[in-house]
Amino acid sequence: MNINRTTSEEQLIKQAQNGSRLAFERLMSPMIPIIYQYIRSKLHSPEDAEDILQESMLAIWQSIKRFYAASSFQTWCFAIVRHKLSDFYRTALNTNINLEECQSSLTADKQLEEQTENRLLAAELYVAMNETEREIIFLIFQAQLSYQEASQITGIPLGTIKSKMARIKSKLRKHFDAG
């Protein structure tokens, strides 16, 4: 398995596995903004996003000794974040939080923020894609993960990720040509 990990990242992982909080903080520092953006793309409330981020960081810290490099460290972290998001949604459903209202509030909030041409274009593209496509786009372009890593995180086979990306690119081309 080809894991593109720098020596310093490997050292930080080993140190964190041995209990070094400083090493863990240095390891996670560049990933936290990306993880937060990912969580915010899934949730309406910044407070909920902060909670999920904190729960995710705690879970990663508590589980780091079990990281054995079967995937990249970043892929492993995103898998934990996705589990925390799933837990949040499961809890929300069990406590009768109306997720549809959260989604419509998110849409309303986004409409208020979309005042520049770039924001309007982004909103149009967002609407043109389904949830799975948005997640793949985020993982590949925002989190800068490989197709293989996106496949591992989402559980979608690599070939399907590639074909979805081809369809997404086609959809974007059509959208740009039409606009």
C-alpha positions as CSV (number, residue, x, y, z in Angstrom):
1,M,0.0,0.0,0.0
2,N,1.4,3.4,-1.0
3,I,1.0,5.8,1.8
4,N,2.4,9.3,1.1
5,R,3.4,10.3,4.5
6,T,6.3,12.5,5.4
7,T,8.9,11.5,7.9
8,S,7.8,14.4,10.2
9,E,4.2,13.2,10.0
10,E,5.2,9.7,10.8
11,Q,7.3,11.0,13.8
12,L,4.4,13.1,15.0
13,I,2.0,10.1,14.8
14,K,4.4,7.9,16.7
15,Q,4.9,10.6,19.4
16,A,1.1,11.2,19.6
17,Q,0.6,7.4,19.9
18,N,3.1,7.5,22.9
19,G,0.9,10.2,24.6
20,S,2.5,13.5,23.4
21,R,-0.3,16.1,23.3
22,L,2.0,18.6,21.6
23,A,2.8,16.2,18.8
24,F,-1.0,15.5,18.4
25,E,-1.7,19.2,18.3
26,R,1.0,19.8,15.6
27,L,-0.3,16.8,13.6
28,M,-3.9,18.0,13.7
29,S,-3.3,21.8,13.4
30,P,-3.3,21.9,9.6
31,M,-6.3,19.5,9.3
32,I,-8.7,21.3,11.8
33,P,-9.8,24.0,9.4
34,I,-10.5,21.4,6.6
35,I,-12.4,19.2,9.0
36,Y,-14.4,22.1,10.4
37,Q,-15.4,23.1,6.8
38,Y,-16.4,19.6,6.1
39,I,-18.6,19.4,9.3
40,R,-20.1,22.9,8.5
41,S,-21.0,21.7,5.0
42,K,-23.2,19.0,6.7
43,L,-24.7,21.1,9.6
44,H,-26.6,24.3,9.9
45,S,-25.5,25.4,13.4
46,P,-22.0,26.6,14.0
47,E,-22.4,25.5,17.6
48,D,-23.2,22.0,16.6
49,A,-20.3,22.0,14.2
50,E,-18.0,23.1,17.0
51,D,-19.3,20.3,19.2
52,I,-18.8,17.7,16.5
53,L,-15.3,19.1,15.8
54,Q,-14.4,18.7,19.5
55,E,-16.0,15.3,19.8
56,S,-14.0,14.3,16.7
57,M,-10.7,15.6,18.0
58,L,-11.3,13.8,21.3
59,A,-12.2,10.5,19.5
60,I,-9.1,10.8,17.2
61,W,-6.9,11.4,20.3
62,Q,-8.4,8.5,22.2
63,S,-8.1,6.2,19.1
64,I,-4.7,7.3,17.8
65,K,-3.0,4.3,19.3
66,R,-5.1,2.1,17.1
67,F,-4.0,3.9,13.9
68,Y,-1.9,1.4,12.0
69,A,-1.4,3.1,8.6
70,A,-3.8,1.0,6.5
71,S,-4.8,4.3,5.0
72,S,-3.5,7.8,5.2
73,F,-3.8,9.5,8.6
74,Q,-6.1,12.2,7.1
75,T,-8.4,9.5,5.6
76,W,-8.5,7.8,9.0
77,C,-9.4,11.1,10.7
78,F,-12.2,11.8,8.2
79,A,-13.7,8.4,8.8
80,I,-13.9,9.3,12.5
81,V,-15.5,12.6,11.7
82,R,-18.1,10.9,9.5
83,H,-19.0,8.6,12.3
84,K,-19.4,11.5,14.7
85,L,-21.7,13.2,12.1
86,S,-23.7,10.0,11.8
87,D,-24.0,9.9,15.6
88,F,-25.2,13.5,15.6
89,Y,-27.9,12.7,13.0
90,R,-29.0,9.6,14.8
91,T,-29.3,11.5,18.0
92,A,-31.2,14.3,16.3
93,L,-33.6,11.8,14.8
94,N,-34.1,10.2,18.2
95,T,-34.7,13.5,20.0
96,N,-37.1,14.7,17.3
97,I,-35.0,17.6,16.0
98,N,-36.5,18.5,12.7
99,L,-33.5,18.1,10.3
100,E,-35.6,19.5,7.4
101,E,-36.0,22.8,9.3
102,C,-32.2,22.8,9.8
103,Q,-31.6,22.2,6.1
104,S,-34.1,24.9,5.1
105,S,-32.5,27.3,7.6
106,L,-29.1,26.5,6.1
107,T,-30.5,27.3,2.6
108,A,-31.9,30.6,3.9
109,D,-28.6,31.5,5.6
110,K,-26.7,30.7,2.4
111,Q,-29.1,32.9,0.4
112,L,-28.3,35.8,2.6
113,E,-24.6,35.3,2.2
114,E,-24.7,34.9,-1.5
115,Q,-24.2,38.6,-2.5
116,T,-21.3,38.4,-4.9
117,E,-21.1,36.8,-8.3
118,N,-18.8,34.0,-7.1
119,R,-21.2,33.1,-4.3
120,L,-24.2,33.0,-6.7
121,L,-22.2,30.7,-9.0
122,A,-21.2,28.5,-6.1
123,A,-24.9,28.2,-5.0
124,E,-26.0,27.3,-8.6
125,L,-23.4,24.6,-8.7
126,Y,-24.3,23.3,-5.3
127,V,-27.9,23.0,-6.3
128,A,-26.9,21.2,-9.5
129,M,-25.2,18.4,-7.5
130,N,-26.7,15.8,-5.1
131,E,-25.4,15.2,-1.6
132,T,-23.0,12.3,-2.6
133,E,-21.5,14.5,-5.4
134,R,-21.0,17.4,-3.0
135,E,-19.2,15.1,-0.5
136,I,-17.0,13.7,-3.2
137,I,-16.2,17.2,-4.5
138,F,-15.4,18.4,-0.9
139,L,-13.1,15.4,-0.1
140,I,-11.2,15.6,-3.4
141,F,-10.9,19.4,-3.9
142,Q,-11.3,20.9,-0.4
143,A,-9.6,18.2,1.7
144,Q,-7.3,17.4,-1.2
145,L,-7.7,13.6,-0.8
146,S,-7.0,11.1,-3.6
147,Y,-9.8,9.2,-5.2
148,Q,-8.7,6.2,-3.3
149,E,-8.9,8.0,0.0
150,A,-12.3,9.4,-0.9
151,S,-13.4,5.9,-1.7
152,Q,-12.2,4.6,1.7
153,I,-13.9,7.4,3.6
154,T,-17.3,7.2,1.8
155,G,-17.3,3.4,1.3
156,I,-18.0,4.0,-2.4
157,P,-15.9,1.8,-4.7
158,L,-13.0,3.5,-6.4
159,G,-14.4,2.8,-9.9
160,T,-17.7,4.4,-8.8
161,I,-15.9,7.5,-7.4
162,K,-14.1,7.8,-10.8
163,S,-17.3,7.5,-12.8
164,K,-19.1,9.9,-10.4
165,M,-16.3,12.4,-10.9
166,A,-16.6,12.1,-14.7
167,R,-20.4,12.8,-14.4
168,I,-19.8,15.7,-12.0
169,K,-17.3,17.2,-14.5
170,S,-19.8,16.7,-17.3
171,K,-22.5,18.3,-15.2
172,L,-20.2,21.3,-14.4
173,R,-19.3,21.7,-18.1
174,K,-23.0,21.7,-19.1
175,H,-23.7,24.2,-16.3
176,F,-20.8,26.5,-17.4
177,D,-21.8,26.2,-21.0
178,A,-25.4,27.1,-20.2
179,G,-24.5,29.9,-17.9
